[in-house]
Amino acid sequence: MSELAELKRIIEGAMLASESPLTIDNLESLFVVESPTRSEIRDAIAEIEADCESRGFELKKVATGYRFQVKEEYSEWVSRLWEERAPRYTRALLETLALIAYKQPITRGDIEEIRGVAVSTNIIRTLLEREWVRVVGHRDVPGRPAMYATTKHFLDYFNVASLEELPTLQEIKDIAAEDASLVIEEPLIEMTSIELEPEDLELEGANETDLDAVSQQVDQIQENIRQVMAPRLEERDEDWDDLEPGESRSEHAGEASLMESEEELLTDQRADDTADDREEISDPESDIDLDQNKDA
C-alpha cells in the first residue's frame, strides 16, 4: 500500500468511525498486509490537515491522538443541533482546576492555602468523575494527603496536546489587564426623555391635590383616636402615680387583683347568709317542733 491517496481515504474513514482520537500506533494496526510505514502515515495526515483548511472541520492533534472536529469559528451554528446547553462550572471549580494544572502535583491543603478558603469535596469529586484530574501519589507527611495532577482527558477537553500549550501565567495577567482597561464608548442604556402635554400636567397637579386631602383626613382620624383614648390613659397613669417608693407596677397590679377577689368572696358569703335567714323565717313547722321538744 504505497498510494498516498488511498492511504488518506483509509485514515479519514477510520477517524470518522472512531469514538476517540487515534494515534499513529492505532492507524498502523489497521493494516495487516502491506502495512505503510510510520512516515507515510504522517505524510498522509499532513495532507489531510492541508485539505481541511478550506473546510468547516479540521484534523486536530490532541493529547490522546488525532481527531476530526468542527472549527471553533463555526461552533455558534453547530451547537444549535443540541438542545442541551453546555455545562456551566463555578468559579471555585475552575480556580481549583487551574491550580492543579499549573502547580501539579498538588495536595488539597496546598490549594486551600493558596485560595484562602476550604475546597469542597464535591469539587474534587466532580474533577475525578470527569477524569480531568487523578491521584498520582501521596505526600510523605502525617495524614499522607493525596497529590492531584491533570490527565490526557483534561487536555483533550481543552483542545491542547500538552501542558506546554496552555497559556502562561504572564499571558493570563496580560489578558486580565486588557479586559480591565476596556472602555465602553457607548452607553449601555439609552436615556430617553418624555415631554408631558399641558393636559397631563393638570392631571398630575390634581392627583397631588387629592393625595394631600386624603393624607389630611388620615391625620384627623388619628387625632380623634388619640383624644378618645387620652382619658383612659390618664386614669391608668393616676393609678400608677399612687404607687409607693420601691413598689413595682406588677406588684401593685397583683395586690389589686387580690383585693378584688377577696371582695367577691365576701359578697358571696353575705348572699349565702341572707338566703339562710330567709329559709328559717319561711319554715314555721321547724319552730313548732322546737317548741314541743322544749316542753317535753
C-alpha positions as CSV (number, residue, x, y, z in Angstrom):
1,M,0.0,0.0,0.0
2,S,2.1,2.8,-1.3
3,E,-0.5,5.0,-2.9
4,L,-0.9,8.1,-0.8
5,A,-4.4,8.9,-1.9
6,E,-5.7,5.5,-0.8
7,L,-4.0,5.8,2.5
8,K,-5.6,9.2,3.1
9,R,-9.1,7.8,2.5
10,I,-8.5,4.9,4.9
11,I,-7.2,7.2,7.6
12,E,-10.2,9.6,7.1
13,G,-12.7,6.7,7.3
14,A,-11.1,5.3,10.5
15,M,-11.1,8.7,12.2
16,L,-14.7,9.3,11.3
17,A,-15.8,5.9,12.6
18,S,-13.7,6.1,15.8
19,E,-15.3,7.5,19.0
20,S,-12.0,8.6,20.4
21,P,-8.8,10.1,18.9
22,L,-6.4,7.7,17.1
23,T,-2.7,7.6,17.5
24,I,-0.1,6.6,14.9
25,D,0.0,3.1,16.5
26,N,-3.7,2.8,16.2
27,L,-3.6,3.7,12.5
28,E,-0.7,1.4,11.9
29,S,-2.6,-1.5,13.4
30,L,-5.3,-1.2,10.8
31,F,-3.1,-2.8,8.2
32,V,-2.3,-6.5,8.3
33,V,-0.7,-6.9,4.9
34,E,1.5,-4.3,3.2
35,S,1.5,-2.1,6.2
36,P,2.6,1.5,5.5
37,T,5.5,3.0,7.4
38,R,5.0,5.5,10.1
39,S,6.5,8.2,8.0
40,E,3.9,7.5,5.2
41,I,1.1,7.7,7.8
42,R,2.5,11.1,9.0
43,D,2.7,12.4,5.4
44,A,-0.9,11.3,4.8
45,I,-2.0,13.1,8.0
46,A,-0.2,16.2,6.9
47,E,-2.0,16.3,3.6
48,I,-5.4,15.7,5.3
49,E,-4.7,18.7,7.5
50,A,-3.9,20.8,4.5
51,D,-7.1,19.7,2.7
52,C,-9.2,20.7,5.8
53,E,-8.0,24.3,5.6
54,S,-10.9,25.2,3.3
55,R,-13.5,23.2,5.1
56,G,-15.7,23.6,8.1
57,F,-13.8,21.0,10.1
58,E,-10.1,20.3,10.9
59,L,-7.8,17.4,11.8
60,K,-6.6,18.3,15.2
61,K,-3.9,16.6,17.3
62,V,-4.7,16.3,20.9
63,A,-3.1,14.5,23.9
64,T,-4.6,11.1,23.0
65,G,-4.2,11.2,19.2
66,Y,-5.7,12.7,16.1
67,R,-9.4,13.6,15.6
68,F,-11.7,15.4,13.3
69,Q,-13.5,18.3,14.9
70,V,-15.6,21.4,13.9
71,K,-13.6,24.6,13.6
72,E,-14.1,26.9,16.5
73,E,-15.4,29.8,14.4
74,Y,-18.4,27.6,13.4
75,S,-19.3,26.4,16.8
76,E,-22.0,29.0,17.2
77,W,-24.1,27.4,14.5
78,V,-23.2,23.7,15.1
79,S,-24.1,24.0,18.8
80,R,-27.7,24.6,17.9
81,L,-28.1,21.0,16.8
82,W,-28.2,20.0,20.5
83,E,-31.0,21.3,22.8
84,E,-29.0,20.8,26.0
85,R,-26.7,23.7,27.0
86,A,-23.1,23.4,27.7
87,P,-22.4,22.8,31.4
88,R,-21.6,25.9,33.5
89,Y,-18.8,25.5,36.0
90,T,-18.4,27.5,39.2
91,R,-15.6,29.9,39.8
92,A,-14.4,27.8,42.7
93,L,-14.1,24.6,40.5
94,L,-12.3,26.5,37.7
95,E,-9.8,28.0,40.2
96,T,-9.2,24.6,41.7
97,L,-8.6,23.1,38.3
98,A,-6.3,25.9,37.3
99,L,-4.2,25.4,40.4
100,I,-3.9,21.7,39.8
101,A,-2.9,22.3,36.1
102,Y,-0.2,24.9,36.9
103,K,1.0,23.6,40.3
104,Q,0.8,19.8,39.8
105,P,1.3,17.7,41.7
106,I,-0.5,19.5,44.4
107,T,-2.5,18.5,47.5
108,R,-5.8,19.7,48.7
109,G,-4.2,21.5,51.6
110,D,-2.0,23.4,49.2
111,I,-5.0,24.5,47.2
112,E,-6.8,25.7,50.3
113,E,-3.7,27.6,51.4
114,I,-3.4,29.4,48.1
115,R,-7.1,30.2,47.7
116,G,-7.6,31.0,51.3
117,V,-10.9,29.0,51.6
118,A,-11.7,25.4,52.1
119,V,-12.1,23.2,49.0
120,S,-15.4,21.5,48.7
121,T,-15.5,17.7,48.5
122,N,-18.0,18.0,45.6
123,I,-15.4,19.9,43.5
124,I,-12.8,17.2,43.9
125,R,-15.4,14.5,43.2
126,T,-16.5,16.3,40.1
127,L,-13.0,16.7,38.7
128,L,-12.3,13.0,39.4
129,E,-15.6,11.8,37.8
130,R,-14.9,13.8,34.7
131,E,-11.4,12.3,34.6
132,W,-9.8,15.7,34.4
133,V,-7.6,15.0,37.4
134,R,-6.2,11.9,39.1
135,V,-4.3,10.9,42.2
136,V,-0.7,10.5,41.3
137,G,0.6,9.7,44.8
138,H,0.6,10.7,48.5
139,R,2.8,13.2,50.2
140,D,5.1,11.7,52.9
141,V,3.7,13.8,55.8
142,P,1.3,13.0,58.7
143,G,-2.0,12.0,57.2
144,R,-0.5,11.2,53.8
145,P,-2.6,13.6,51.7
146,A,-3.3,12.7,48.1
147,M,-1.5,14.6,45.3
148,Y,-3.5,15.6,42.2
149,A,-2.4,16.1,38.6
150,T,-4.3,16.6,35.3
151,T,-5.0,13.8,32.8
152,K,-5.0,13.5,29.0
153,H,-8.8,13.8,29.1
154,F,-8.3,17.3,30.5
155,L,-6.0,18.2,27.6
156,D,-8.5,16.8,25.1
157,Y,-11.4,18.7,26.6
158,F,-9.5,22.0,26.4
159,N,-8.2,21.2,22.9
160,V,-4.5,21.1,23.6
161,A,-1.9,18.4,23.0
162,S,0.3,19.1,26.1
163,L,0.6,21.3,29.1
164,E,3.1,23.4,27.2
165,E,0.3,24.7,25.0
166,L,-1.6,26.2,28.0
167,P,-1.2,29.9,28.3
168,T,1.4,31.1,30.7
169,L,0.6,33.0,33.8
170,Q,2.0,36.2,32.3
171,E,-0.3,35.8,29.3
172,I,-3.3,35.4,31.6
173,K,-2.3,38.5,33.5
174,D,-2.0,40.4,30.3
175,I,-5.4,39.3,29.2
176,A,-6.9,40.3,32.5
177,A,-5.2,43.7,32.3
178,E,-6.6,44.3,28.8
179,D,-10.1,43.4,29.9
180,A,-9.9,45.8,32.8
181,S,-8.7,48.6,30.5
182,L,-11.6,48.3,28.1
183,V,-13.6,51.5,27.9
184,I,-17.2,51.4,27.0
185,E,-17.7,54.2,24.5
186,E,-21.4,53.9,24.0
187,P,-23.8,53.8,27.0
188,L,-25.4,50.5,27.8
189,I,-28.8,52.1,28.4
190,E,-30.2,54.7,26.1
191,M,-31.6,57.6,28.2
192,T,-34.9,59.0,26.8
193,S,-36.9,61.9,27.9
194,I,-40.7,62.2,27.8
195,E,-42.4,65.5,27.2
196,L,-45.7,66.0,29.0
197,E,-48.6,67.8,27.4
198,P,-50.4,70.6,29.3
199,E,-53.4,68.4,30.0
200,D,-51.1,65.8,31.6
201,L,-49.6,68.4,33.8
202,E,-53.0,69.5,35.0
203,L,-53.9,65.9,35.8
204,E,-50.7,65.4,37.7
205,G,-51.4,68.5,39.8
206,A,-55.0,67.2,40.5
207,N,-53.6,63.9,41.6
208,E,-51.2,65.6,44.1
209,T,-54.1,67.6,45.5
210,D,-56.2,64.5,46.0
211,L,-53.4,62.8,47.8
212,D,-52.9,65.8,50.1
213,A,-56.6,65.8,51.0
214,V,-56.5,62.1,51.8
215,S,-53.5,62.5,54.0
216,Q,-55.2,65.3,55.9
217,Q,-58.2,63.1,56.6
218,V,-56.0,60.3,57.8
219,D,-54.2,62.7,60.2
220,Q,-57.6,63.9,61.5
221,I,-58.8,60.4,62.2
222,Q,-55.6,59.6,64.1
223,E,-56.0,62.8,66.2
224,N,-59.6,61.8,67.1
225,I,-58.5,58.4,68.2
226,R,-55.8,59.9,70.4
227,Q,-58.4,62.2,72.1
228,V,-60.8,59.3,72.8
229,M,-58.0,57.2,74.3
230,A,-56.5,60.0,76.3
231,P,-58.9,59.9,79.4
232,R,-58.3,56.2,79.8
233,L,-54.6,56.6,79.6
234,E,-54.8,59.4,82.2
235,E,-56.7,57.2,84.6
236,R,-54.2,54.5,84.3
237,D,-51.4,56.9,84.9
238,E,-53.1,58.2,88.1
239,D,-53.2,54.6,89.3
240,W,-49.5,54.2,88.7
241,D,-48.9,57.5,90.5
242,D,-50.3,56.1,93.7
243,L,-47.5,53.6,93.9
244,E,-45.3,53.8,96.9
245,P,-41.5,54.1,96.5
246,G,-39.9,50.8,95.7
247,E,-43.2,49.2,94.7
248,S,-43.3,47.8,91.1
249,R,-46.3,48.0,88.8
250,S,-46.6,44.3,88.6
251,E,-46.9,44.0,92.5
252,H,-49.5,46.8,92.5
253,A,-51.5,45.0,89.8
254,G,-51.3,41.7,91.8
255,E,-52.5,43.3,95.0
256,A,-55.3,45.0,93.2
257,S,-56.5,41.7,91.7
258,L,-56.2,40.0,95.1
259,M,-58.3,42.7,96.8
260,E,-60.9,42.3,94.0
261,S,-61.1,38.5,94.6
262,E,-61.5,39.0,98.4
263,E,-64.3,41.4,97.8
264,E,-66.0,38.9,95.6
265,L,-65.7,36.2,98.3
266,L,-67.2,38.5,101.0
267,T,-70.1,39.3,98.7
268,D,-70.8,35.6,98.0
269,Q,-70.7,34.8,101.8
270,R,-73.2,37.7,102.6
271,A,-75.5,36.4,99.9
272,D,-75.4,32.9,101.4
273,D,-76.2,34.2,104.9
274,T,-79.1,36.2,103.7
275,A,-80.5,33.2,101.9
276,D,-80.3,31.0,105.1
277,D,-82.1,33.7,107.1
278,R,-84.9,33.7,104.6
279,E,-85.3,29.9,104.8
280,E,-85.6,30.0,108.6
281,I,-88.3,32.6,108.6
282,S,-90.3,30.9,105.9
283,D,-90.4,27.5,107.7
284,P,-92.8,27.7,110.7
285,E,-93.1,23.9,111.2
286,S,-89.5,23.8,112.3
287,D,-90.3,26.4,115.0
288,I,-93.2,24.4,116.3
289,D,-91.1,21.2,116.5
290,L,-88.5,23.1,118.5
291,D,-91.1,24.3,121.0
292,Q,-92.6,20.8,121.5
293,N,-89.2,19.4,122.3
294,K,-88.6,22.1,124.8
295,D,-91.9,21.3,126.6
296,A,-91.1,17.6,126.7
